[in-house]
Amino acid sequence: MSRFWSKAAQRCEPYVPGEQLNQPEIIKLNTNENPYPPSPNVVRAIEKEAANKLNLYPSPTVDQLKKRIADLNNLKSEQVFVGNGSDEVLAFSFMAFFDQDKPIRFPDISYSFYSVYARLFNIPHESVALKEDFTIPKEAFFQSSGGVIFPNPNAPTSIYLGLDEIKEIAEQNPDQVVIIDEAYIDFASVSAVSLIQDYENVLIIQTMSKSKSLAGLRVGYALGDADLISGLIRIKDSFNSYTLDRLAIAGAEAAIQAIDYYADITEKIITTREWTIAEMNKRGFTVLPSQTNFIFATHSTLPAELLYQKLKDRGILIRYFNKPRIENYVRITIGTDGEMEQLFLLLDQIAKEASFTS
Ligand SMILES: *Cc1c(COP(=O)(O)O)cnc(C)c1O
């Protein structure tokens, strides 16, 4: 704490991202990155842009990328906002739609950045307890005073909430913004994007970090009513005219067009996920029903923290959250088949050792 810090700098409690160890031999199953590379067309587009135009500012309005995202979702460009990763879009949304005198609601077990932003921007919040089975209790989100935000599928639980429930939550908050953070939606059954035609209070936020294999490029976007989008643009233009650089714009445009490539790797990940869940079950794990590129699992005898530590010692990183209700769960990103085979090899070793020592 420095006496020079503003109240905001004193108050905030920064988000702690999953470890990024720079050892090539480490298998990273801890930050839900895609194990496959982005489309080769994305890399080519970035290289071409880098070779030509870096002396020029990028487009402040990012029109072409917005148009492409709009077309893909049957929307108009005015219904699309793009930002530097969906984390930035989320931060702008907190500033654009939530106020300091009205509490917002999000689940008690959820993406931990929400409470970080709430604190930074001094927005009070009510945390809604997930049900015993970790599903979202829709009624608890009705009639909020300041707005609602949750991921769908939820993170780190991986559980998907159906469109009908989301619709009800939107209907029961007619004067508040309901934000659906769809970071993992491409691994799930269906997006809530269709709701924005009928519900002017629904904002959908998506990212290219997970299903598009572009966590390193930092591109996220919001889809919603044109009035919501102009609110976001006002905040962004009061902060930084150029949140997306030229390379990010070029890469994102190419990614939007590489539909077959991404359908293919997404299907591969879903197949590996289903096989992984079956293998985990065989080994005595309970795995929550996942519609994401990760699983959330607990074991009847092996403590989660021990698993995390022992896997880390042997070169596999997974995520462990030392938080109430989930302190005996681990979150494991779905990697390639080979990476998951290595995980099972180590899990079997660890289980064997534990049975000798207990
Ligand atoms: C990964 C993730 C994000 C952030 O994605 P970026 O676009 O990389 O900033 C947002 N919300 C949830 C729930 C996530 O898991």
The ligand as a Tripos MOL2 file, in Angstrom:
@<TRIPOS>MOLECULE
LIG
   15    15     1     0     0
SMALL
NO_CHARGES

@<TRIPOS>ATOM
      1 C1        -11.6740  -17.1390  -20.5570 C.3       1 LIG1
      2 C2        -12.8760  -16.4120  -20.0690 C.ar      1 LIG1
      3 C3        -13.0600  -15.0640  -20.3420 C.ar      1 LIG1
      4 C4        -11.9650  -14.1860  -20.8840 C.3       1 LIG1
      5 O1        -11.6460  -14.3600  -22.1540 O.3       1 LIG1
      6 P1        -10.6620  -13.3560  -22.8990 P.3       1 LIG1
      7 O2        -11.4270  -13.0670  -24.1320 O.co2     1 LIG1
      8 O3         -9.4210  -14.1320  -23.1200 O.co2     1 LIG1
      9 O4        -10.4320  -12.1280  -22.0810 O.co2     1 LIG1
     10 C5        -14.2430  -14.4620  -19.9570 C.ar      1 LIG1
     11 N1        -15.1780  -15.1300  -19.2910 N.ar      1 LIG1
     12 C6        -15.0260  -16.4270  -18.9710 C.ar      1 LIG1
     13 C7        -16.0930  -17.1240  -18.2140 C.3       1 LIG1
     14 C8        -13.8670  -17.1040  -19.3390 C.ar      1 LIG1
     15 O5        -13.6790  -18.3600  -18.9710 O.3       1 LIG1
@<TRIPOS>BOND
     1     1     2 1
     2     2     3 ar
     3     2    14 ar
     4     3     4 1
     5     3    10 ar
     6     4     5 1
     7     5     6 1
     8     6     7 2
     9     6     8 1
    10     6     9 1
    11    10    11 ar
    12    11    12 ar
    13    12    13 1
    14    12    14 ar
    15    14    15 1
@<TRIPOS>SUBSTRUCTURE
     1 LIG1         1 GROUP 0 **** ****
